[in-house]
Amino acid sequence: MTAPVKSQLLELYEFARKRIIQSMELRHCPHAGFYNPTDDQCLFCHQGMECVWMNHNDELVSVEEKSVEELRQQVLIAEDFIRSSLTPYHLSRRKCQCENCLWLRKAQEVLRGE
């Protein structure tokens, strides 16, 4: 097993960031997606974890300065998010070729060091 290469993690990271941003509904967010841990609206919002993730990983954050381990952890979180957004029927299709399934397989390979 080899360690994940930073360039591979960055590629995975970019796809995940795009997917999470697309899924978020920010029209009624008083903070425009910037998570505020002292605001009850944020604490009880159904998008809380997505906002937290985005606040640590949006385009304003210099991902090049993140360590391989930090990137690995963020990709693991994104993997859970993308997997949870698929329907049960969709998940049962082992050789699905959609972008999400291809990304999930690639993420598993990179994270396992294959």
Steps between C-alpha positions, in 0.01 A plus 500: 500500500641836398415838645254713300667745266409859577409576136250212499345623824473854360321367192253308718461802724405731209223268382363466854504874555300554181243237599452633853458859379242386242299322769478793739196726519612838624211727398371527856832474681566815706875433478522417127644158580760616750445278801463691827536267801339757731178537299214263587388505137834347400502254787165356397524543122474187285802621301724560798762240416517609137557860611770395745672297227476785250635753750811284532524415132354773281689669220640764735689235696844422365478125453859480383610580855298214649689187591428166334335382822273808516398451137443130563265578790305753293462250214374239749233744619409583140479128420238458773308800367496382139410144600210630712364703209451190283176305509496141632411375152793690357741356754405145406632552147855372530632623165322832477691747283351826630741769622420435866559124483818540297622756755415269791695212346796728428489638855504150646800406285695811593416484871600133515819576310432267209 
